[in-house]
């Protein structure tokens, strides 16, 4: 006759001295107060644009160890934002890795971002599989490059290895299959590292859409939506112009950035970034515009009032450029003061 199985005794007991529960050593789990989960972000990279820092992580900046997607229509500032982030990472002493599927990276055009070409590694893979292999190599040796940024430009131009074949069956959803398989591995290897990965993507019209629901979609499948901690949508809100010889000349764009997903910040929030055709993404102009928009600084005629003194726009921009932290704190204090009132 088979013996009855006796239930296991509880592995917990109470410590008489402290009154706390003590767990046996045979469990892999620890109390959250005693462990440091890889999902926790312990370090951020400030963008030196306080409104963008608030949009991303409530004022801290770009979170390390995360995947970020920036998508939008053509010429909506996606690549420009990535180039700006490359410059900020290099200012912090790090390296940048640029994976170029569009074969459109112009090294002369990025001069305005003060990018150090000796700390920018470039790769133009043929397939999506090759791109992920390159990223895994970087993450396996990331200590040499930290802090780092990996830019993949763009998902829309990716080609899966299976698409090289003439077999029509292997071409169905080639890139989404690769993304679904590789992104989960990328996320695990990236967690806890002092760096982040940025994917750029485009918008495409859906075929046979009705009057209801989303009329646009993004290439690459839904895996990137799931594994990204932050998804930013960009579009051109305003064209900046100056009058030269009686004719208007375009000098830049005002780019609107909207959180479509954000695990570190507030979803659906928006902010604006100033993109100059000659100087790239301008942190001083962006900060000044944000301060004026929030009413922290006031206009008095052609002058701007700051600490009861009047400044011209150029003079105040120079002051913001030399003391970015001062104006950053001014913006953050105002935003958090307003949020406490709300």
Secondary structure, DSSP 8 states (H G I E B T S, - for coil): ----------SEEE-TTT--EEE-TT-S---GGG---TTS---EE--S-HHHHHHHHTTS-EETT-EEEEEESTTSSHHHHHHHHHHHHHHTT-EEEEEESSS---TTGGGGGT--GGGEEEE--SSHHHHHHHHHHHHHTGGGT-SEEEEEE-GGG---GGGGSS-GGGGTTHHHHHHHHHHHHHHHHHTTSSEEEEEEEE-EE-TT--SSS-SEE-TT-SHHHHH-SEEEEEEEEEEEEEEETTEEEEEEEEEEEEEEEESSS-TT-EEEEEEETTTEE-HHHHHHHHHHHTTSSEEETTEEEETTEEE-HHHHHHHHHH-HHHHHHHHHHHHHHHHHH-
